[in-house]
């Protein structure tokens, strides 16, 4: 069964099983950097919000050998679970219930033109600062949604209010991490690392070869959207001060973390820029790319710049 036939059959079977309870529609969800995922949207009658089921993931499950009735049962189980999430309850979208859950995220500006048109935002160097609502369910599952202009219009709030809430919430709730590459290497080389993933063999060898480079990873404890740490120069400056550093180069390794290297120990910045370009093209999924730029952080002035703009250390 090809993908299109699979999607049509699954939609038809779900419509039959959920007749009178929900509407099932084909949609394409927009993700970071303009990537999209074909999905089925299941909206219970009487609700505006709805969970989305990623059709590519379900098709991969089917191709792995799952029987159709088993796949359908698992899909219905997911729907029952997700429609019970607190974040899908209508009252959860009231401003008074949502303001403490707002977080900032940093994404590529050039890769997210549609987001600029649809969402409240502000520019940060060559990046785009967007706002998300972050939920953590009682069962430990997490969810987030990007805030759109229509949302703040319905709440009657400004972008400045969003920004203040997002920054205050992050300082209060996020645990920032400053990890040595040695620690990260050990996690990546294990089969059960912090992200629940394992590196391909060829990448593991590359990590081993470079494990002695004095690099540090900046992220948050959840390792999701950890690049927002760049929005807090006071914290980064304090970390540099504790180590006796006056400045660091910042490599945007992904939207989830950045890598820093002490300026005095850094190789030619042109080599670092080439490394960023190579990683973005060969190692990252399009959705995870943050930037093609090399940054420099002046720990004394607490200023972050694109390297080409401020080449003197």
C-alpha positions in Angstrom: 0.0 0.0 0.0 1.5 3.4 -1.0 1.4 6.4 1.3 -1.6 8.1 -0.3 -3.7 4.9 -0.2 -2.7 4.4 3.4 -3.7 8.0 4.4 -7.1 7.7 2.7 -7.9 4.3 4.2 -6.8 5.4 7.7 -8.9 8.6 7.5 -12.0 6.6 6.3 -11.7 4.0 9.1 -11.3 6.7 11.7 -14.3 8.6 10.4 -16.3 5.4 10.7 -15.1 4.6 14.2 -15.6 8.2 15.4 -18.9 9.0 13.6 -20.9 11.5 15.6 -18.0 12.1 18.0 -15.3 13.8 15.9 -14.4 15.3 12.6 -11.3 13.8 10.9 -9.5 16.0 8.3 -6.3 15.9 6.3 -4.0 18.8 7.1 -0.3 19.8 6.8 1.2 21.2 10.0 3.9 23.8 9.6 7.0 23.2 11.7 10.3 25.0 12.2 12.2 26.2 9.2 9.2 25.8 6.9 9.1 22.1 7.2 5.7 20.5 7.0 4.2 17.1 8.1 1.1 15.6 6.5 -1.3 14.8 9.4 -4.8 13.8 10.3 -6.5 16.3 12.6 -9.1 14.8 14.9 -11.4 17.5 16.4 -14.1 16.4 18.9 -17.4 18.1 18.3 -17.8 21.1 20.6 -14.1 21.8 20.8 -11.9 24.3 18.8 -8.6 22.6 19.6 -7.6 19.2 18.2 -4.6 16.8 18.3 -2.7 16.0 15.1 -1.6 12.6 14.1 1.6 12.5 12.0 0.8 10.3 9.0 4.5 9.7 8.1 5.1 8.2 11.5 2.0 6.1 11.3 3.0 4.9 7.8 6.4 3.9 9.0 4.8 1.9 11.8 2.6 0.2 9.2 5.6 -0.6 6.9 7.4 -2.1 9.9 5.0 -5.0 9.7 2.1 -3.8 11.9 -1.3 -5.4 11.1 -4.0 -2.9 10.1 -6.3 -3.6 13.0 -3.4 -3.3 15.4 -2.4 0.1 13.9 -6.0 1.3 14.0 -6.3 0.3 17.7 -3.1 2.1 18.5 -4.2 5.2 16.7 -7.5 5.3 18.5 -5.6 4.8 21.8 -3.5 7.9 20.9 -6.6 9.9 20.2 -8.3 9.0 23.4 -5.0 9.9 25.3 -4.4 13.2 23.6 -8.0 14.5 23.7 -7.7 14.1 27.5 -4.6 16.4 27.7 -5.1 19.5 29.8 -3.7 21.6 26.9 -6.6 20.6 24.7 -9.2 21.8 27.2 -10.8 25.1 26.0 -10.2 26.9 29.4 -6.5 26.2 29.1 -6.4 28.9 26.3 -7.5 31.7 28.5 -4.8 34.3 29.1 -4.9 34.0 32.9 -4.3 30.3 32.6 -1.7 30.5 29.9 0.6 33.4 30.8 2.8 31.3 33.1 3.3 28.7 30.4 4.7 31.1 27.7 8.4 30.5 26.7 10.6 32.2 24.0 12.2 30.1 21.3 14.9 31.1 18.8 14.7 30.0 15.2 16.3 30.9 11.9 14.9 34.2 10.4 15.6 33.4 6.8 13.9 29.9 7.1 10.8 31.1 8.8 9.2 33.8 6.6 5.7 32.4 7.1 6.1 32.5 10.9 7.0 36.2 10.6 3.7 36.8 8.8 1.5 34.8 11.1 3.1 35.1 14.6 4.1 37.8 17.1 7.9 38.0 17.0 11.0 40.2 17.4 14.4 40.1 15.7 17.5 38.9 17.6 20.6 39.3 15.4 19.9 37.1 12.4 17.4 35.0 14.3 13.7 35.2 15.0 12.3 35.2 18.6 8.9 33.4 18.6 6.6 32.6 21.6 5.3 29.2 22.5 2.9 27.8 25.1 4.5 24.9 27.0 2.5 22.3 28.9 3.8 19.5 31.1 1.1 17.0 31.8 0.6 15.1 35.1 1.6 11.9 33.3 5.0 13.5 32.4 4.2 14.1 28.7 5.0 17.5 27.2 3.4 19.6 24.5 3.9 23.0 23.1 2.2 25.3 20.5 3.5 28.4 18.7 1.5 31.5 19.5 -0.1 33.2 16.6 -1.3 36.8 16.1 -4.9 35.7 16.3 -4.1 34.3 19.8 -2.8 37.6 21.3 -5.7 39.5 19.6 -8.2 37.2 21.4 -6.3 37.7 24.7 -6.1 41.4 24.3 -2.3 41.5 25.0 0.7 43.0 23.3 3.9 41.5 22.0 5.7 43.3 24.8 3.6 41.6 27.4 4.3 38.3 25.7 8.1 39.0 25.9 8.0 40.0 29.5 6.1 36.9 30.5 8.2 34.6 28.4 11.5 35.9 29.8 10.3 35.8 33.4 8.9 32.3 33.0 12.1 31.0 31.5 14.2 32.5 34.3 11.9 31.0 36.9 11.4 27.5 35.3 14.3 26.7 33.1 17.5 25.1 34.4 20.4 26.3 32.3 23.2 23.9 31.7 26.9 24.6 30.9 28.3 21.1 30.0 31.8 20.1 28.9 32.0 18.3 25.6 33.6 15.5 27.5 30.4 14.9 29.4 28.3 15.2 26.3 30.6 12.8 24.4 30.1 10.1 27.0 26.3 10.6 26.8 26.3 10.5 23.0 28.5 7.4 22.8 26.2 5.5 25.1 23.2 3.6 23.7 20.8 5.4 26.1 21.8 9.0 26.2 19.9 11.9 27.6 17.9 12.4 24.4 16.9 8.8 24.1 18.8 8.5 20.8 22.0 6.9 19.6 24.5 8.4 17.1 25.2 6.6 13.9 28.6 4.7 13.9 30.4 7.2 11.6 29.3 10.1 13.8 30.4 8.3 16.9 33.9 8.0 15.5 33.9 11.7 14.7 32.9 12.5 18.2 35.7 10.3 19.6 38.3 12.0 17.4 37.2 15.5 18.6 36.5 14.8 22.2 39.7 16.6 23.4 38.7 19.9 21.8 37.8 22.3 24.7 34.2 22.8 23.7 31.2 23.4 26.0 27.5 22.9 25.3 24.9 25.3 26.5 21.3 24.1 26.8 18.5 23.6 29.3 17.6 20.5 31.4 14.9 19.4 28.9 17.3 19.8 26.0 14.5 21.3 24.0 14.8 24.8 22.5 17.8 25.3 24.7 19.3 27.9 22.3 17.1 30.5 24.0 19.9 30.6 26.6 21.4 33.2 24.3 18.7 35.6 25.3 20.2 35.8 28.8 23.6 37.5 28.5 23.9 38.0 32.3 23.9 34.3 32.9 26.4 33.6 30.2 28.6 36.4 31.3 28.6 35.0 34.9 29.6 31.5 33.5 32.5 33.1 31.7 33.6 35.1 34.7 33.7 32.0 36.9 36.1 30.4 34.4 38.2 33.5 33.9 37.1 33.9 30.2 36.7 37.3 28.6 34.9 36.1 25.5 33.7 33.0 23.7 32.8 32.0 20.2 29.3 30.6 19.9 28.4 27.9 17.4 24.7 27.5 16.7 24.7 23.7 16.7 20.9 23.5 16.7 17.7 25.1 18.0 18.1 22.9 21.1 21.7 23.9 22.1 24.7 26.0 21.2 28.4 25.2 21.6 30.9 27.7 23.0 34.7 27.8 22.7 37.0 30.1 24.7 38.2 32.8 22.4 41.9 32.5 23.3 41.9 28.8 22.4 39.8 29.0 19.2 41.1 28.1 15.8 40.7 30.4 12.8 37.1 31.7 12.8 36.9 30.8 9.1 37.3 27.1 10.2 34.5 27.5 12.7 32.2 29.0 10.1 33.0 26.1 7.8 32.2 23.6 10.5 28.8 25.2 11.1 28.0 25.0 7.4 29.1 21.4 7.3 27.0 20.3 10.3 23.9 22.1 9.1 24.2 20.5 5.6 25.3 17.0 6.6 24.3 16.2 10.2 21.1 18.1 11.1 17.5 17.7 10.1 16.2 20.8 8.4 13.8 21.4 11.3 16.7 21.6 13.8 18.9 24.1 12.0 19.3 27.4 13.9 21.7 29.6 11.9 24.7 29.5 9.5 26.4 32.4 11.4 29.3 32.3 13.8 28.8 34.5 16.9 31.1 36.1 19.4 30.1 36.8 23.0 32.0 39.6 24.8 31.7 38.5 28.5 32.8 41.8 29.8 30.3 43.9 27.9 27.7 41.2 27.9 27.2 41.5 24.2 26.6 38.9 21.5 27.5 39.7 17.9 27.6 38.0 14.6 31.4 37.5 14.0 31.7 39.3 10.7 30.3 42.4 12.3 32.8 42.4 15.2 35.9 40.5 14.2 38.2 41.9 16.9 38.4 39.9 20.1 
